[in-house]
Amino acid sequence: MPDYPESSTIYFYAQTDPYAEFSNFAPYGVAMDDIWWPTVEHYFQAQKFHDVDYREQIRRCSKPKDAKALGMTRKLALREDWEQVKDQIMLDAVRVKFQTHPAPRDLLLSTGTAEIVENAPMDAYWGCGLDGSGLNKLGYILMAVRNKLRIE
Ligand SMILES: Nc1c(N[C@@H]2O[C@H](COP(=O)(O)O)[C@@H](O)[C@H]2O)[nH]c(=O)[nH]c1=O
C-alpha cells in the first residue's frame, strides 16, 4: 500500500474516512426477500447460517461490528455451501444498497472509472489486505455495480 495512493484509485474502509459510504458498515439498509437489514454487513453475516433464530439475532444487532462478531463465531456451523455462495450474496446485497439509496449511488457514479479498493488491513479476500496484494473482491463488486447502475 503506497502512503499516497494514486489519484485514479479510491481507497475506503473506516466510517471516519472518505468514501465511507462504500463500506458495508455504512448505515444504508437493504430489503432482501422482504426483510429489512440495517446494513449490508448485517445481511451478509446472517447469510452464513441456516439457523433462522440466529439470523434474526444478527439482524437485530444495533451496530454492524456486533453483527460481524456474531457472524465470525464458529460455535454454530456455517452453511456448508458458504464458500460457493458468498460472492453472489455480497453482490446482490451491495447492488440493492446502491439501488435503494441516492447518496451512496451518486457518490459511486461520481467516481468515473477509478479503481475502488477496500483498504482492509486484515482482509485479503474482500479487501486488499495489509500489503495491498489482496483480492479486493468488494472493490470489484462496487465497480461492477457502478457499471450496472450506468446502464440502468
Ligand atoms: N469495513 C469493515 C470490515 N470489512 C467487511 O467485513 C466483511 C467480511 O467479513 P468476513 O467475510 O466474515 O470476514 C465484509 O463485509 C467486509 O467488507 N471489517 C471490519 O471489521 N471493519 C470494517 O470497518
The ligand as a MOL file (V3000), in Angstrom:
LIG
                    3D

  0  0  0     0  0            999 V3000
M  V30 BEGIN CTAB
M  V30 COUNTS 23 24 0 0 0
M  V30 BEGIN ATOM
M  V30 1 N -15.4080 -2.4380 6.5480 0
M  V30 2 C -15.0300 -3.1820 7.6200 0
M  V30 3 C -14.8460 -4.5870 7.5060 0
M  V30 4 N -14.9410 -5.2110 6.2980 0
M  V30 5 C -16.0640 -6.0670 5.9680 0
M  V30 6 O -16.0440 -7.3060 6.6780 0
M  V30 7 C -16.7890 -8.2450 5.9110 0
M  V30 8 C -16.0200 -9.5270 5.7890 0
M  V30 9 O -16.4820 -10.3980 6.7230 0
M  V30 10 P -15.9880 -11.9180 6.7400 0
M  V30 11 O -16.1470 -12.4710 5.3420 0
M  V30 12 O -16.9040 -12.5480 7.7210 0
M  V30 13 O -14.5560 -11.8740 7.1660 0
M  V30 14 C -17.0330 -7.6080 4.5610 0
M  V30 15 O -18.3260 -7.0510 4.5290 0
M  V30 16 C -16.0200 -6.5340 4.5240 0
M  V30 17 O -16.3790 -5.5070 3.6550 0
M  V30 18 N -14.4870 -5.2670 8.6290 0
M  V30 19 C -14.3250 -4.6580 9.8370 0
M  V30 20 O -14.0320 -5.3200 10.8360 0
M  V30 21 N -14.4840 -3.3150 9.9510 0
M  V30 22 C -14.8310 -2.5310 8.9040 0
M  V30 23 O -14.9810 -1.3290 9.0610 0
M  V30 END ATOM
M  V30 BEGIN BOND
M  V30 1 1 1 2
M  V30 2 2 2 3
M  V30 3 1 2 22
M  V30 4 1 3 4
M  V30 5 1 3 18
M  V30 6 1 4 5
M  V30 7 1 5 6
M  V30 8 1 5 16
M  V30 9 1 6 7
M  V30 10 1 7 8
M  V30 11 1 7 14
M  V30 12 1 8 9
M  V30 13 1 9 10
M  V30 14 2 10 11
M  V30 15 1 10 12
M  V30 16 1 10 13
M  V30 17 1 14 15
M  V30 18 1 14 16
M  V30 19 1 16 17
M  V30 20 1 18 19
M  V30 21 2 19 20
M  V30 22 1 19 21
M  V30 23 1 21 22
M  V30 24 2 22 23
M  V30 END BOND
M  V30 END CTAB
M  END
